[in-house]
Amino acid sequence: YPWETIKEYQEILFSYYDGIAKISINRPHKRNAFTPLTVREMSEAMELARQDERVGVVILTGEGGDAFCSGGDQSVRGHGGYVGEDKVPRLNVLDLQMQIRRIPKPVVAMVAGYAIGGGHVLHVVCDLTIAAENARFGQTGPKVGSFDGGFGASYLARIVGQKKAREIWFLCDQYDAQEALDMGLVNKVVPLDQLEEVTIGWCRKMLEKSPIALRMLKASFNAELDGQAGIQQLAGDATLLYYLSEEAKEGKDAFLEKRKPDFSKFPKFP
Ligand code: 1HA
């Protein structure tokens, strides 16, 4: 596929093709483990994809075919977080998780190879996951001295159920693509050489659909779990729709024209 680079980065690739933005971790020598810089670059790319009106769907993936992402780079783990050039320890992947859930466009995890630890959580928070047959899933926190009790626990439990989520975290086993499919953790399993083709096919199906309907559905699915913050997002979308109406425009026009608004002509639906 003729992906064109949107912006050059050090640790990720960020490209565009036919309505789709692709964010790909580019550290295959480390099984695509992330550093604070990787995450900062992914965050910026996610924001650019959100703002880009050409983009209707985002693909999150990793380069190389051996790994989607193996979580935080343990070799830069310091006292209180993962340490970058500025020597400040960070857990900034948590902000990226929030971004993935908040961007009002579907985000599809395209998983070849390992999705492990914090890398597993990244696929969990994506809206959909397409896995290659070589995909392997799992958490490692209790083995390497970490845990993600946020979306990594609660949202995982919504997906696979409480018993399975606890098994995943307490035992730190790995699960193959078929096992992941069986527990509802991924949407589809395909041969590795068809992974991108099938993922793009799914993206195209979504790109043919009403963007506002997809946006409202994503916010609605989130709202159930996200409480007040979820309602805030859904209500924000309601405001967006209201701003599109003549009724709302009458309020603004009246203010600017320094007159009393006349809402009498608008229906009072039963
Ligand atoms: O839990 C959190 C967080 C929680 C709250 C808030 C923020 C959080 C942020 C992050 C995380 C975490 O991600 S904790 C979990 C960290 N990740 C792991 O424990 C996975 C570590 N990696 C592995 O278990 C394995 O490498 C693997 C199952 C993914 C692949 O195994 P394989 O195919 O046998 O390859 P391997 O030889 O182990 O790895 C290839 C190279 O990549 C090795 O380097 P080399 O010996 O060639 O120099 C390996 O050290 C490196 N590598 C792989 N994963 C990581 C890594 N180096 C650093 N960090 C890694 N995560």
Residues whose N, C-alpha, C, O or C-beta is under 5 A from the ligand:
A	BS01	1HA	H29 K30 R31 A33 S70 G71 G72 D73 Q74 S75 L91 V93 Y114 I116 G117 G118 G119 T140 G141 V144 S146 F147 D148
